[in-house]
Amino acid sequence: MSVTGSPAAVPAEARGQFLGSKREYWHILSRDALLLIATLGLYRFWVSTEVRQYLWSHTELGGEQLEYTGDALELLVGFLVLLAVLGPLVAVFAVLSLLTGNYAVATLASYAPVILVVPLSVLALYQARRYRVNHTIFRGLRFHQTGSAWIYALRMSLWLIVNFFTFGLSYPWARASLERYKMRHTFYGDVQGSFVGSGWPLFRRGFIPWLILLGPVVVMFFMLGANAEGATEAQVQELAGAFLDRSGIWLLVAGAVIYPIFHATVLRWRIAGMRFGTLGFSSGFSTWRVCKAYYKFFALLVLIGIVATIAAVAVQRKIVPAWPLGTSVVIEFIGVMLLVIAYFVVATMGTFAYQGTVRFDVWRLIVESSTLRGLDQIDRAKVHAGHAARHAGRIGAALNLGGF
Amino acid sequence: MDTPTDGPGTWFDGVNGAPQQVTVALEDAALAITSAQGTTRWDYAAVERLPAPGHRLRLGLARSASTARLEVRDPTFGEVVKTRLDVRTVEVEASERRRRHRVVEWSIAGVVAVVLVGAVGLPSVAELMLPLIPRSAETPIGETAHAMIRAGVEQELKKKSLNAPFDCGEQGERELAGKAVFLKMFRKLEGAAELPITVRPFIARTDTINAVALPGGIVHVFNGIIGELQSPDELGGVIAHELGHVAHRDGMRGVLHATGVSFLFGIALGDVIGSGGMTVAAQQILNNRHTRIEEAAADTFSTQVMHKLGADPHAFANMFERFMRAQRPSRNMRLLYDHPANADRVAAIRATPAVANPTPLLTDQEWQALKQACSGS
């Protein structure tokens, strides 16, 4: 057997391994928290870059680590470009909403920024993935994403409409279609990815959770329809209000319990369907451990909510009455600044609670439980000459959207 | 003990996906990486350390598009390689730290700038722009605000299953008579106020206790406040106060200021995308400071107009005192409270010259008629 020179015999299967620790991870997060607050959030590009660098570099697949080469400054520039485009647009809408003198136009214009953000987010979702994929290196070869964010966004919008009218039952096929698009346009070196998962298996596994979550809402909806027949307009409004209240509360409570189960199911299905040439994956992590990560996160959120509320009440009772309002402009500025900082403290705690629980735990879980089959495929992979665009997707990435 | 000058490494050449076992030799100026295919040399100065777990040493070429990587997994040999790289690595890490500090410093400076511009710059700009905007340009803005308030009130009426219009004074004789008295009183005050534009007054059919002056000279007196008032001169004070806002163009100034603040904060903090709550809060508080000064000026205007008409300029203060007794606005809410502390306002109004024997703006009979302007019959 040769030791140097030619590659050793390739094992048919290899396992993933996560070499990081939660202590190190929290160390990064807590160091960044102060900077994040001091810069009112602008530091978030550095935080996400550091977090990715840590997660990627501590992930080993078949004994080799991943590497993230993204640059925070690039994301910041992407963000500034986004502002330069959106700023004037928002300004135009603001002026429109003021000047028309027409109620309907004004209302529409005041919602325009929100309406604008939805398609933009979908576009950004694909672009952000492009940025992550293009800045991931494994065994000296870059991953690469092609395809059009516009086409992806169009597909996604159409599927959203279908999902809406089927009460979400078409979701597995929607997801399969979108995964196929993404993976078909993802390359490892010159090896094209694909997605072989189909809607049915996901439908079978997801049907019971769906029934528990949305079943009652659908029933309530049809009951509303039945009751509304022959009722006056005011009665219908009252019924609709009650429906929205009840279904909202149910979705919130049941959703918090069921969403983690759903997320685990979809993740396993997605990983099992991923291919790069003949390289395949499987991941047999337990649903319960994903749930545990989520429930920890929810508990932290509740805790943060309680602490923030107590702090807010204490400030209202003790500090605000003693604050000499209306006497000095400077003192009022300080008040505004303190409020803004308080907002960022709470927002940062919420984000980091997610990063430290769901993000980290689910990542580790996936890596440690994954198996790679057909490793010889990556040994045969070559660099792809055309894939070098370094800055691709940075504007979308600046929005910080998406998972892995 | 001799320091080894070569050792084993794992080489990813950036062209093939298969790792290669190589020998790494430490030459004077470069790392020599020798595989079955040949030798690659990396200048120490061009090499950068990349994040890797544990004791593993992972190297690449700094500022290069090349994805070739060298890994040294033997910790002892790794330490030796590191000593050759140290100068360079320390430099790279220090420059990265410097860059990061610069970003933080600039962000803090930016935040301070945004706050200063929002708090001092925008009001000044609004003040400078105001004379440049013709009064006629306010009209569409006022119409938009008017339409929004009207729609809100009409929705409220519909909820109560009342099929009445927003404007009072059009539903039957008592309403007509009440509105006529209102208009007579309004025009009298308007005449004394000597405004450059004609005001369009409305009595709004809502129980909300308020009155508003919109850009372009539209004034809404809500029926709710009429119900709370005990004398025509109190109402006169309220109307004259709103005419003060029209005279000073406070509505337009508010629009300029609010648009500026939300735009500035939105852009500066990336609020276009999220965290809208903060923009609103900042706007509320910064605007608040603004309205305090404007309210005080409108109060003064009100007392001057009432004084000119020989009515009681201090009646307006009675209203505030009654409100304060009835429902003290809790001090808790003062941070976001839209008006200056009522006690301060009362004191300021009472400090203006009084009228010795005031003539009420309306007779008792007229006053009673006016109160019926929204009676619905």
Chai-1 contact restraints between the chains, C-beta under 6 A:
chainA,res_idxA,chainB,res_idxB,connection_type,confidence,min_distance_angstrom,max_distance_angstrom,comment,restraint_id
A,T4,B,Q21,contact,1.0,0.0,6.0,A-B,restraint_1
A,G5,B,A36,contact,1.0,0.0,6.0,A-B,restraint_2
A,P7,B,A18,contact,1.0,0.0,6.0,A-B,restraint_3
A,L19,B,P53,contact,1.0,0.0,6.0,A-B,restraint_4
A,L35,B,V104,contact,1.0,0.0,6.0,A-B,restraint_5
A,A38,B,I108,contact,1.0,0.0,6.0,A-B,restraint_6
A,T39,B,V104,contact,1.0,0.0,6.0,A-B,restraint_7
A,T39,B,S107,contact,1.0,0.0,6.0,A-B,restraint_8
A,L40,B,V111,contact,1.0,0.0,6.0,A-B,restraint_9
A,L40,B,L269,contact,1.0,0.0,6.0,A-B,restraint_10
A,L42,B,S107,contact,1.0,0.0,6.0,A-B,restraint_11
A,Q53,B,P51,contact,1.0,0.0,6.0,A-B,restraint_12
A,S57,B,P51,contact,1.0,0.0,6.0,A-B,restraint_13
A,S57,B,A52,contact,1.0,0.0,6.0,A-B,restraint_14
A,H58,B,P53,contact,1.0,0.0,6.0,A-B,restraint_15
A,L83,B,I267,contact,1.0,0.0,6.0,A-B,restraint_16
A,L86,B,V272,contact,1.0,0.0,6.0,A-B,restraint_17
A,G87,B,I267,contact,1.0,0.0,6.0,A-B,restraint_18
A,V90,B,V272,contact,1.0,0.0,6.0,A-B,restraint_19
A,A94,B,T259,contact,1.0,0.0,6.0,A-B,restraint_20
A,L98,B,I141,contact,1.0,0.0,6.0,A-B,restraint_21
A,L99,B,P140,contact,1.0,0.0,6.0,A-B,restraint_22
A,G101,B,P140,contact,1.0,0.0,6.0,A-B,restraint_23
A,G101,B,E143,contact,1.0,0.0,6.0,A-B,restraint_24
A,G101,B,T144,contact,1.0,0.0,6.0,A-B,restraint_25
A,Y103,B,A147,contact,1.0,0.0,6.0,A-B,restraint_26
A,Y103,B,A151,contact,1.0,0.0,6.0,A-B,restraint_27
A,A106,B,T144,contact,1.0,0.0,6.0,A-B,restraint_28
A,I137,B,T67,contact,1.0,0.0,6.0,A-B,restraint_29
A,R139,B,F12,contact,1.0,0.0,6.0,A-B,restraint_30
A,R139,B,G17,contact,1.0,0.0,6.0,A-B,restraint_31
A,G140,B,F12,contact,1.0,0.0,6.0,A-B,restraint_32
A,G140,B,G14,contact,1.0,0.0,6.0,A-B,restraint_33
A,G140,B,T67,contact,1.0,0.0,6.0,A-B,restraint_34
A,G140,B,A68,contact,1.0,0.0,6.0,A-B,restraint_35
A,G140,B,R69,contact,1.0,0.0,6.0,A-B,restraint_36
A,L141,B,G17,contact,1.0,0.0,6.0,A-B,restraint_37
A,R142,B,T67,contact,1.0,0.0,6.0,A-B,restraint_38
A,G189,B,G17,contact,1.0,0.0,6.0,A-B,restraint_39
A,Q316,B,N332,contact,1.0,0.0,6.0,A-B,restraint_40
A,V320,B,L335,contact,1.0,0.0,6.0,A-B,restraint_41
A,P321,B,R331,contact,1.0,0.0,6.0,A-B,restraint_42
A,L325,B,R334,contact,1.0,0.0,6.0,A-B,restraint_43
A,G326,B,R292,contact,1.0,0.0,6.0,A-B,restraint_44
A,E332,B,R289,contact,1.0,0.0,6.0,A-B,restraint_45
A,F333,B,A119,contact,1.0,0.0,6.0,A-B,restraint_46
A,V336,B,A282,contact,1.0,0.0,6.0,A-B,restraint_47
A,V336,B,I285,contact,1.0,0.0,6.0,A-B,restraint_48
A,L339,B,A281,contact,1.0,0.0,6.0,A-B,restraint_49
A,V340,B,M278,contact,1.0,0.0,6.0,A-B,restraint_50
A,Y343,B,M278,contact,1.0,0.0,6.0,A-B,restraint_51
A,I378,B,G17,contact,1.0,0.0,6.0,A-B,restraint_52
A,D379,B,G17,contact,1.0,0.0,6.0,A-B,restraint_53
A,D379,B,A18,contact,1.0,0.0,6.0,A-B,restraint_54
A,A381,B,G17,contact,1.0,0.0,6.0,A-B,restraint_55
A,V383,B,V15,contact,1.0,0.0,6.0,A-B,restraint_56
